[in-house]
């Protein structure tokens, strides 16, 4: 069965209700098995139907694809007690990431019937596990109802088990194997050196004696002891590295200590335990010493400051600042201690989390001795990246430098201008910005005159200056600060609006090249229009940039100048991009004539060199345009002549005729070029033409790509011929998403039926939004429409699924055929 047949069956499950889906498992059994292993999108309802069907072979195929089932469904399958299903589940859990691996594996073994020989058959679960030695794979088997398997698991896992869990396993072993198995366990404990539990073997033998009446007490009392949540947690940590730490209460740390003394945890285990609040610092430090990289990179718990700055963390010192930042953010480290105890100062300042009030208070206290003295702050900047002492010592040294200084007002060391595009500050600049951001506002204002433009840019772009501080920056640095601000694509929208309102040529240039502004704003800037209606010249820098902008990614940035009416801009734009319609070219020339007159148009047509074109290349405007312009220049009212020619080019009858005779290949581009170059498509005339003589299918589907395409033409495009996923997604998917086509339209008019189902039910990945949440109502409506035709007849649903891959007609025709054939049966 191919992918199309599998997709058809998957679609049937997606559209059917639960009871019908269970029936489909029986009537489409072979096809369902293929769906479970194929590459098409398998609906969630399929898993539920296979479980409810009781078909063991299909259930095995289902669980081998663990991602098809939820944890709850896998537990249901585990509790069936079916050997083949259980083995497949046990193996599939190796790749599970749900955190309930042992729960499902234990459920498999708990439901197993030891009397069923299939569990012990060659290749069965018991035989497979008896050949396994890894504790992670055997952890669930310590309570298996198969005594030999339980003993095998205890041999490899017993040392990692807290005593109460080991005693529970012993009780289970006794229940299924009697005193002989307890004796075997006692011998195993002796062979393995006590499994880390002194006296365990003797205790097991006393239980055996109690069973035979030779000793006092009872088996139940001698093996008593229910595991606590801490025991279960420690077992998960040892056997699974904390992946299945499901305890909801903090562990008993005294119990953790005693277990650690009995059988030391690995460094990674201690790091996992440190996630829990209240972890003793000495255990956390021991984990850091044993595996510093894991403790610093993967650890999520607190660590003593003395350990982070001591020799234990030295091998991975580069990771310490991120832990310091986490400690400040989570509150288990204080900024005051870091400022006075940790070196170098750069590590501490670099880890200060922005916006934290407690950290901000400590940072302001740290820099309070500097007050608003520019000399002291700039001395701090000079020292900050290389200072070996603490942050407190850095501030004292900067203050001393300022006290010794004589001469004129201080200036920024090695001042630098703004960068375009602006990138986040690094090194000393980044550290200075951290402290500056936390300073009191009057201190910040005092420092503004002494910042270089790069520092101003960083403050404006990446900082959060108050309106008062921004006014101060503008008052001191003027227009240069505003230009520096217009340097990033991710500036907030309100900031972009403020900058555009300035109507400053240089600010416009930088926003054009480095900002995220709308197409309308680009057209306005290249046309030299201000937001207030005045004139704002296009800078030479922006003109030069238009010659190197990458057209593969930013063609629209260049084409925005076509209607600028600026001869300098047009020389660059026409030299770089091709105009495709005579109407578009005439519109460009009319706009140029309106702004600069007849001479500007004549000069452009006589121009021999265009930026971006090799010498000797032909003029970018074709001969037909030159002919029209020559006639206009010779006419007393050349502008009116050009307008008349544009009206003729855009005459609806002419446009319809041009589109009709355009071949299938280029028609979509022709329609797009008309719309992009300003020609309004004549929808009323296109509707009339289609009513008189249907438009060709390729033209209909090219028109359907336009967002203003009338609904009647959309439906005509849908009915015009077979829909193909890769070819028709560009118009069909947007029309559905925008609500211009409804599920009922797709259901009734889209063909072939397989493509309609693929669109409605999302069984193919080729429809790009078929699984999007916004398509939920679409799927619900498709289900209702399908069920209204097929009802609950299993034969009709099965026949529809089998007919679907090759059926040429629409869905209603297919469903009618399926229902009719079913009734005939």
N, C-alpha and C positions, 0 to 999 in steps of 0.2 A: 504494500500500500504506500503510495507516494505522499508527499507533503500536503498536496491539495486534498486528498481523501482524508488524511488525518485531521486537517484543519476543518473539514466539513463535519466530522464527528465531534470535534471539540466545540464547534459552533452549536451543534445540537444540544450538547450538555449545558452550554452557557445560556441557551434560550429556554430550556425545559424547566419545569418546576421540579421540586425534590422527588415527588413520587414518580413522576415520569422519568426522571433521570435514573432512578433505581431500575426501572423496567428496561431502559436502554442498555444497561450493563448486560442484561441477559440477551436481549435481541441483537445487540451489536457487540458481542463478546470479543470476537477476533479483532474487530476494528478498534475496540476500546483498548485492548492490549497494545496495539500499535501506537495509539495516541499516548499511552503512558511512557513510551520510550522515544517518541519522535521529538523533533525540534520546534514544533508549533507551540503557541501559547495554550497552556492547559488550564481550563477554568477551575476555580476553587471548588465548584459544586461537584466536579468529577471525583475528587477524593471522598467526599461524603457518600456519594452514590456507590462507589466501589466498596467502602466499608460496610454499608448497609446491605449490599447484595449477598455477602457471605461467600463470594467466589474467592477461594484461597489462592489460586494462581494469579489472579488480578491483584489481590492484596499484596502478594509478594512483589509484583512489578511496581506497585504503588510505593511501598516502603523503601525500595531501592533508590527511589528519587525522593530523598528525605525532605527536600524543599517543598514538595507538594502538600505535605501534611502539617497541620499545626501540632504543637506539643500535646494538646488534649486529644487530638485524633490519634497520635502515635501511642498514647497511653491506652486508648480504647483498643487499638490493634494488639498491643502488648498483652492485655488482659484476656484476649481470646484463647490463649493457651494452644495456639497452632504452631507446631514445630517449624515449618518452613517460614512462616510469617515471623516468628520469634527470632530465628537466626538472621533473617534479612534485616530486621529492625536492629538487632544487636550490632551488626556490622555497620549499618548506616549511621548509627550514633557516633561513630568515630569522627565524622565530619560535621556533627551537629554543633551549633554555636548558641543554643538556646539556654544553656546552663542547667539542664535537667537530664543530662546523659545517664547518670547512675539511677535516677528515679525510673526512667523508662526501661533500662536494662534489668533493674531489680524486679520490675513488674513482669517482664518477660519470664524470668526464672520463677517468680512466685506463682505464676499461672501454669507453669509446666507440670505435667503429670508424669512422675517418674516411671509409672507403669507403661507409658507409651514408648515403644522401642524406637520410634522415629527420632526422638530426641538424641538417642545414642548411636544412631545409624552413622556409617562412615560419611564424613562431610557434614554431619549434623552439628548443632550448636555445642553439645557437650564435648564431642571429639575435637572440635575446633579449639575450645577453650582449654582443654587438657594439653594442647600443644603450645599454649600461650604462656609467656613468662613475665610480661610487662605488668606491673601493678595497676596501672590505669585501666587496662583492659580486663583485669580480673577483680577489680574492687567490688563490683555488684555481685560477684559469684560467691562471696564469703557466706551468704545466706541461701545458697542454692539448695533445692530439695534433692540434689544428687550428692551423696556423701563424699565420693571420691573427688568430685569437682570442688566441693567446698574445702576439702583438705588441701587440694592443690592450690587453691586461691589463698588460703591462710598461710601456706608455706611462703608465698611470694609477697603477701600483703601484711602478714601478722605483725611484723615489727613496727609498721607505721600506724597500727590501730591502737587507740586508747583502750585501756583494760575493759571498761563497760561494753564497748562495741565488740571486743573479742569474746567476752563472756556471752553476749547475745548470740554471736555466731556459734559458740559452743552449744548453747541450748538448742539452736536450730539443727545443728549436726546430731545432737542426741535424739531429737524428735524424729529425724529421718533415718538415722543409722544405728541407734541404740548404744549401749555401753561399749560395744566393740569399737565404734568409731571414736568415742571419747578417749579410749585407750590409745588408739592410733594417733589422735591429736596430741596426747601427752608425750608419746614417743617423738612426734614431729617437733614439739617444743624443745625437747631435750636435744634433738639433732641440730636444731637451729640456735643453740645457745640460749634458750629461754625466751627467744623473740623479744628480748628487752623487758620482760615482765618476770622478775624474780618470784619464785614460788608458784608460778602458774601450773607447771607440770604436776607438782604435788597436789595442788587444789583439784585438778582434773582427775587424778587417781583417787582422791578421797570421794569425789562424786561417783566414780565407778564403784567404789567399795560400798557407798551408801545405797546404790542401786541393788547390789547383791545382798545387802543386809549385814555386810562385814564391818561397816563403820557407822558412826553416828551421823545424824543430820539427814538431809535429803538432797537429791540432785538439784531441785529448784532453789533451795536455800544456799547451797554451796556455789551455785553458778548465778546467783542473783546479782542484779545491778543493771538498772536501766540507764542508757546513755543520756547525758544531758545535752542541751543545745551546744554547749561548748565542745563536748566530745565530737558531735557531728561536724562542727565547724573545723576542728583540728584534723579530723579524718579527711575532709575535703581539701584542706590546705596541703596536707602531706601528699595525697594521691593525685590531686588535680591542679596543684599550684594556685589554688584560690579561685579557679574558674567557676566552681559551683558553690561559692560561699553564699548560702541562702539564709543563714541565721538572721533574724530580725532584731535580736537583742545583743548588746555587747557581750563578749565572752567573760567568763570568770578568770581573771588574770592570775589568780593563785593556781588555778587548775592548769593554765597555760604554762606557768613556771614549772610546776611539777612534771608536766609532760615533756617540757624542754630538758629538764634535768634527767629524765629517764632516757630519752632518745632525742638528741639535739635537733632542732629544726635547721633547715638550710637557711642561708642568708636570704634567698628569695622568699622562703616561707615567712621569715620574720618581717620582711618588707610588706608582704600581703597582710599580715596580722596588724601591722601598724596603721592600716586603714581605719581600724576601729578606734573610737575615742577611748582614752584612758590607757592606751598601750604604755607599759613601763618604759621610760626612756632608755634604760640599759639594754632592753631587748631591741629597740629601734636602732640604737648605736651599734649593737652587735651585727645586725643586718647590714648596716652601712659599712662596717669594717670588712665583712665577708664578701660583699659584692657592691662596691660603691656606685658603679654605674647604674645597676638596676635600682638601687635605693634612691638615687637622685633623679633618674629619668622616668622610671615607671611608678615610683612610690607616690602615694597621695596623703600620707600621714605626716604629723609634725616630727621634726628632728631637733635635738638640742643645738643651740648656736655654737657651743663649744665643739661639738662634733663636726659641724659644717666648716668651721675654720681651723680644725685640727688636722693632724696627719692622716686620719682615715679618709678624708675627702680629697687629699692632695693629688692623687693620681687622676682624678676627674674634675679638677678645679673649674674647668670651663662650664660645668653644669651647675655650679653652686649658685650663681646669681639668679637663675630661674627659680630655684628652691627658696631663696631669700624673698623673691617677689611673691611667691605663693604664700610664704609664711606671713608676710605683711598683709596680703589680701585677706587671708583667712583668720588673722588675728593671733596666731601663736608665736609670732615674733614682734618685737616692738622696734619702731624706727629709732627711738632714742638709744637703745642698746647697739643697734647696728652702726649708728653714727659715731659712737664712742669706742667700739670694740673691734670692728671689722676693717681689715685693710685688703687691698688699697681702696681709697675713697671712691674711685671710679666704679668699682663693682657694686658698691652700696647705692650710689646715686643713680646708676643705670638700672637698678631693679625697683626703683620707687614706682608703685602703680599709680597711674593718673587718676585724679578724681576722688581719692580716698581722703576723707576728712581728717582722720586721726594721723595719717601720714603727713597730710598737709600741715597740720598744726605743729608736728615735730620738725618738719622742714623749715617752717617759718621761724621756729625757735633756733634752729641750727644757724640760719643766715641772719638772724637779728643783729649780731655784732657788726655786720657789714652795713646796716641801715640802708640809706639810699645813695651811698658813696660810689659813684661810677668807677673811681680808681680801684676800689677794693673788689668790686664785681669783676672788672676786667683782669685784675691780678688773679682772681680765682679762675677765670677762664684760661689764662695762660698756664696755670699749674695743673688744672683739673685732670687731664688725661694721663699725666706721668707721675702724679704725687703718690708716694709709697705709703703715707700714713693714713690715719682715719679721716673721716669727713670733718669731724670737729677740729682736728689738727690742720686740715686744709683751710678751713675758714680762718683760723688763727694766723696761719702763714700769709694768707691773702691780705688780711687786715694789716699785718706787719709790713708787707710790701707797699701797701698804700700809704702807710704812715711815713715811710722813708722816701716816698716819691716827691720830686720837686719839678716844677716846670708847668707848661701849658695844660689845658684840659686834656684828659686822656682820650685816646681814640682806639677803635677796635683793632686788635693786632692782625696784620695781614688782611685788611678788609677786602671783601669779594662782592661782586655784584650778584644779582639774582640768576638762577638757573632756569632754563626752559627746555623741557618741562621740569617742574620742581620735583625733587626727590626728597625722601625723608632724611632728616639730619643724621649724621654719623659722628662718631668720635667725640671730641671735645664740644662740638656744637650741640650734639644730642644731649650730653650731660648738662651743659649750661641751660638748655631749654627746659629740662626737668626741674631744675631749681628755680628758674625764672617763673615757670608756670605756677609754682606754689607761693611766690613772693606776694607781699601785700601790694595792693593796686597802686598806692602812692610811690612805692619803691619801683614798680615796673615803669610808671610814668617818668620817674627821674632818670631811668636808664635808657629810655627810648632814643634820645639824641645821640647816644654813644654806640648804638647798634649799627652794624653794617647792613647793607641791603639784603644780603643772604640771610642774616639773622632775622631781619624784619619779615622776609618772605616765609621763612620757616614758622615764625610766630603767627602770621596771618593764615597760612595754609593749613598747618598741622596743629596749631594751638587753638585755644578757645578764648580769645581776648574779649573783654567786655566792650560794649558800645563806646564807653568813655575812653578806654584804652585805644580802640581803633581810631577814634577821633584825634587822639593825641598823636598817634603814628602818622596819620594823614597830615596833620598840622605841621609836624616836624619834617617828614620825608616827602610830603607832597605827592605829585603825580607819579614819581618813581615807585612809591609803595603800592599804588593802585595797579601799575603795570606789573610789578612783581607778583601781586596777588593773583592776577589772571593767568595762572600757570599750571592748572591741573584739570583733568577731565572729570574728577569726582568732587569738585567744589559744590557745596550746598546750593540748591536752586535759588534761595533768596539772595545769596551772595552774588550769584551770576546775574540775577536781575539788577542788583545794585550797580554792578560793574557796567552792564550794558546801558543803564540809564545815564552813565557819565558821558556817553557819546564822544569818547576820546579815541582818536585814531589808533594810538599805540595799544591801548587796552583792547580795542576791537580786534586788532591784529593778533594779539596773544590769545584772546578767547577763541578766535577763528581757528588757530592752529593747535591749541592745547586744551580748549574747553569743550564741554558737551553742550552745544547750543543747537537750537532747532534750525531746520532748513530755511524757514522764513527769515530768521535772523541772519543767516549766511547771505541770503539774497539781498537783504537790506544793506548789510555791510559792504558788499561788493558793488552795490548800486550807489554807494556814497550818501545814503539817507540816514539822518539821525532819528532817534526815537521821538524827538520833539518836532519833527518835520523839517529841520534844518539840514544843512549839508555837512557831511563828515568825510573828508578825503580818504581814499584808500592809500595806505602807506606803501612806500617802495618795498619794504620788507615783506608785506603780504603779497604784493605782485610777484616778487622773486620767489616766494614760497609756492605760488601756484604753478611754477615751472617744474617743481620737483615732487609735489604731492603724489603719493603712490596711487595710481588710478585703480589698481586691483582692489584696494580697500576703501578708498575715499573718492571715488569718481564724482559723487554728488557734491563734494566740496569744490570741485572745479566747475561742474556744470551749473552750479548756483550763480555763476557770473554771466550766463548766456543772455539774460534779460537785464543786465546791469545798465546798458546804455552808455557805458564808459569805454571809450576806444582803447585805452591802455589795457583794461581788463579783457576786452574782447580779443585783442591780439594774442594774449596768452591762452585764453580759453579755446579759441578756434584753432590755435596751433596744437592743442593737446587732445581735444576730443572731437569726435565726428558728429555732425548733425545729420539726422536721417530723413527728415521730411521737409519739403519745400515750405510748408506752412510754418514750421519751426524756424527756418532760416529767415523767412520774411518777417516774422515777429521780432527776431533779433535786430534786423536792420531798421524796422519801424521804430523800435525803442531807441536805437542809436540816433536816428534822424530827429526824433522828438526832443532829445536832450541836447544834441550838439549840431544838428542841422545837416544840410546837404553836403557840405564840404567834408564832414567827418565820415559820411557814408562813402563818398568818392575816394577818400584817402584809404579807407579800409579795403575797398575793392582793388585799389592799385598797389596795395602793400605787397612787397616781394618776400619779406622775411617774417616768419612767425616763430616765436620761442618754442623750442621743442621739435622743430621740423628742420630737416637737413637743407642746406643750401641748394637751390634749383628745384625744390619740390613744388608741385603744383599748388595753386591757391586752394585753401581748404573749402571754399564754397564752389559748387559745381557750375558748369557752363549755363545751366538754366537759370540759376540765381543771378549770374553776371548779366544775362540777357534782360532779365526783369529790372535789375538795377540800372542798366544802361538806358532803358526806356524811361525809367523814373527820372533819371538825371536830365534827360532830354525834354521832359515834360514840364510845363509851367508849374503844375502842382504835383511834384514827384511823390510827396507823402501820401496824397490821396490815391495816386496810381498804385503805390505799394499796398495800401489798405484794400483797394479793389482786388488786387491779385490775391491777397490773403483771403478775402471773402470767397473768391472763386475756388481757391484750394480747399476751403473748409465748407463749401457747399454740400449739404447733406447728401444730395443725389450723387455727387462726385465721390464723396467718401465711401458711400455704400458700394458704388461700382468698383472703386479701387480695391476695397476689401474682398469683394466677391471674386475678383480675378487673381488675387494673391494665392500663390501655391500653398499647399499644406505645411511645408517645412517652415517658411519664413512668416506665416500669417500671425503667429503669436507675437513675434518681435514687431511686426508692423503695427499691430494694435497697441502694444506697449509704447512704441516710439511716438505714435500719435498722441497718446495720453500724456506721456512725459514731456513732450514738446509743446503742450498747451492747447491741443485741439480737443474740443469737447466732442465725444462720440455722439452721433445723432441717433439716440435711442428710439425716438418715435418713428423715424424713417427706417431704421433697422427692423423694428417690429412690423411695420407695414410691408417691407420687402420680404420678411420671413413668412408673413401670412399669404402673400401673393405667390411666392416661389421659395420653398424652404431653403434656408442658408445651409451651406455645406457643414458637415460635422466639425471639421477642423476650425472653421471660422466661429461656429457657436461656442466651442470650448475655449478658443482664444478670447472671445468676448466675455465668457464666464469668469475669467481671471480678474476682470475689473470689479472693484468693490461696489460700483453703482450699477452693475448689470441688472436689468429688470428680471423679476422672478419668472415671468413667462419664458424668457430666453434661457434662464437657468434650467428650467424644466425641459425645455427643448433640447438643451445640451445633454441633459441626463438621459433623455429618451432616444437620442440620435444614433446611438450605437454602443457596442460593448465598452465598458469602463475597464481601464487597466490601471492597476495600483500606481506604478511608477510614473506613468504619463499624466494621469488625471488628478493625483493628489494636490498639485499646486492650485487647482481651482475648486475641487470638490470639498476638501477638508476645511478651507476658510469659509466656504459658503455654509457648511453645517455649523461650524463654530459660531458664526455670526447670526445664525437663526434664519438665514435667507433660504435655506433648504431644511425641511423638517424630516424627522425619522419616517413619517408616512410617505414623504416624497421618495426617499431612498427605497423604502419597502416596495412601493408600487411601481416605480419607474426605472430603477437602476438595474442594469443587466450587464453581464450574466449574473444569475442568482448568487453564485459563489462570491463574487466581489461585493454584492450588496450585504451578504451576511458578514463578510470580513469587515466591512465598514461598521455595521451595526453592532456586531458582537466582539470585535477586536481580537480575532484569532490570528491575525497576521501582524508581524512587527512592521511591515512596510507602510501601513497607514500610521503616520507619525503620532497622532494623538488618540489612537484607539483605546489606550488604557488610562487616559487622563481622567481625573475625578470629575471634570466638567461634563464628561460624556456619560455619566451615570444615568441621568434622565433619558438619554438616547437609548441606552440598553434596556431600561425598564419598559419603554414604549415599544421597542422591538420585540421584547418578550410577550407583551400583551397582544400585539398584532399576530405574531406567529401562533400563539396558543388559540387565538380566536379562529384560526383556520384549521389547525390540526387537532384541537381538543386534547383528550388524554389517550388517544389510540396509540398503543405501542407500535403497531404495524405502520401507521401513517408517519410517525416520527422516524422510524427506522428507514422506511422507504425514502423519505425526504432526505435523510442524511446520505443515503447511497446515490440518489439522483443528483445531489447538489454539485459535485465537482465538475461534471461535464454538461450540466443543464444550460442551454443557451439563453433561455428566456428570463423573465423577471421572477421575483420571489412569489407573488401571488399565483403565477402560472405553475410554478414548481409545486407549491403547497396544494393547489387544486389537483394537480396530477397525482401527487402522493396520496391525498385523501380519497380520490376517486379509485385508484388502484387498490387501496386498502379496503374500501367498501366492497369492491368487486371480489376480494378474497373472502 
